[in-house]
């Protein structure tokens, strides 16, 4: 559903007010949602939808999904964590997942950033090049 201009503006304003010292404050998020649910201003469902989207995207920026074809060794996991935290900050959480369809390599997703160095991706790119050549 597309948000109205007013709902988008209101949700963005509420979202900007949900930070403490540059970090999303969980208590402020709860307060915003509770107040919206109680007061029910005009278009509050659209405002909540927009606000939820902003919060979801912000939380995604703080979480790394690291997929590999096989289970990674502890040392490799620690190296990846340190490198990603150096780039994205100490509040970054990591999740490791085994995805056998990758065949080999890694896929790392943090928010909208994706690094895909998997064999599956290389095969797909090669296939695309052959089709469009």
C-alpha positions as CSV (number, residue, x, y, z in Angstrom):
1,X,0.0,0.0,0.0
2,X,1.3,3.4,-0.9
3,X,1.5,5.9,1.9
4,X,0.0,9.4,1.6
5,X,2.4,12.3,1.7
6,X,1.2,13.4,5.1
7,X,1.5,9.9,6.6
8,X,5.0,9.5,5.2
9,X,6.0,12.9,6.6
10,X,4.5,12.1,10.0
11,X,6.1,8.6,10.2
12,X,9.5,10.0,9.2
13,X,9.3,12.8,11.9
14,X,8.4,10.2,14.5
15,X,11.2,8.0,13.4
16,X,13.8,10.8,13.7
17,X,12.6,11.3,17.2
18,X,13.2,7.7,18.1
19,X,17.0,8.0,18.5
20,X,19.2,8.5,21.5
21,X,22.8,9.4,21.0
22,X,22.6,8.3,17.3
23,X,21.1,4.9,18.1
24,X,17.5,3.7,17.8
25,X,16.0,3.7,21.3
26,X,13.7,0.7,21.9
27,X,11.9,2.5,24.7
28,X,11.1,5.5,22.4
29,X,9.9,3.1,19.7
30,X,7.5,1.5,22.1
31,X,6.3,4.9,23.3
32,X,5.6,6.1,19.8
33,X,3.6,3.0,18.9
34,X,1.7,3.1,22.2
35,X,0.8,6.8,21.8
36,X,-0.3,6.4,18.1
37,X,-2.5,3.4,19.1
38,X,-4.1,5.4,21.9
39,X,-4.6,8.8,20.2
40,X,-5.4,7.3,16.8
41,X,-4.8,10.5,14.7
42,X,-6.1,10.7,11.2
43,X,-4.4,8.1,9.0
44,X,-2.7,6.5,12.0
45,X,-2.6,3.1,10.3
46,X,-0.6,4.5,7.4
47,X,1.6,6.4,9.8
48,X,2.3,3.1,11.8
49,X,3.0,1.3,8.5
50,X,5.5,3.9,7.5
51,X,7.1,4.0,10.9
52,X,7.4,0.2,11.0
53,X,9.1,0.3,7.7
54,X,11.7,2.9,8.9
55,X,12.4,0.9,12.1
56,X,12.7,-2.4,10.1
57,X,15.2,-0.8,7.7
58,X,17.2,0.7,10.6
59,X,17.3,-2.6,12.4
60,X,18.4,-4.4,9.2
61,X,21.4,-2.0,9.0
62,X,22.6,-3.4,12.3
63,X,22.3,-7.1,11.4
64,X,24.6,-9.1,9.2
65,X,23.4,-12.4,7.6
66,X,26.4,-14.4,6.5
67,X,25.6,-17.4,4.3
68,X,28.1,-20.1,3.3
69,X,27.9,-23.4,1.6
70,X,29.5,-25.2,4.5
71,X,29.8,-24.4,8.2
72,X,32.6,-21.9,8.8
73,X,35.3,-22.5,11.3
74,X,35.3,-20.5,14.5
75,X,38.4,-18.5,13.5
76,X,36.9,-17.5,10.2
77,X,33.7,-16.5,11.9
78,X,35.6,-14.3,14.3
79,X,37.6,-12.7,11.5
80,X,34.4,-11.9,9.6
81,X,32.7,-10.4,12.7
82,X,35.7,-8.2,13.5
83,X,36.0,-6.9,9.9
84,X,32.3,-6.2,9.6
85,X,32.1,-4.5,13.0
86,X,35.1,-2.3,12.0
87,X,33.1,-1.2,9.0
88,X,29.6,-1.0,10.4
89,X,30.1,-0.4,14.1
90,X,30.2,-2.4,17.3
91,X,26.4,-2.7,17.6
92,X,26.3,-5.0,14.5
93,X,24.9,-8.4,15.2
94,X,25.9,-11.4,13.1
95,X,24.0,-14.5,12.0
96,X,25.7,-17.4,10.2
97,X,23.6,-19.6,8.0
98,X,24.6,-22.7,5.9
99,X,23.0,-22.5,2.5
100,X,24.1,-25.5,0.4
101,X,22.5,-23.9,-2.8
102,X,25.5,-21.5,-2.8
103,X,27.7,-24.4,-3.8
104,X,30.7,-22.5,-2.5
105,X,31.8,-19.0,-1.4
106,X,30.0,-16.5,0.8
107,X,27.0,-14.2,0.6
108,X,26.9,-11.3,3.2
109,X,23.8,-9.1,3.6
110,X,23.7,-6.1,5.8
111,X,20.6,-3.9,5.3
112,X,20.6,-3.2,1.5
113,X,24.3,-4.0,1.1
114,X,24.9,-7.4,-0.4
115,X,28.2,-9.0,-1.2
116,X,27.7,-12.3,-3.2
117,X,30.9,-14.2,-4.0
118,X,29.2,-17.5,-4.2
119,X,29.6,-20.0,-7.0
120,X,25.8,-20.0,-7.5
121,X,26.0,-16.2,-8.3
122,X,29.0,-16.7,-10.6
123,X,27.1,-19.4,-12.6
124,X,24.0,-17.1,-12.8
125,X,26.1,-14.2,-14.1
126,X,27.8,-16.5,-16.7
127,X,24.5,-17.8,-17.8
128,X,23.1,-14.3,-18.1
129,X,26.2,-13.3,-20.2
130,X,25.7,-16.3,-22.5
131,X,22.0,-15.6,-23.0
132,X,22.5,-11.9,-23.8
133,X,25.7,-12.2,-25.9
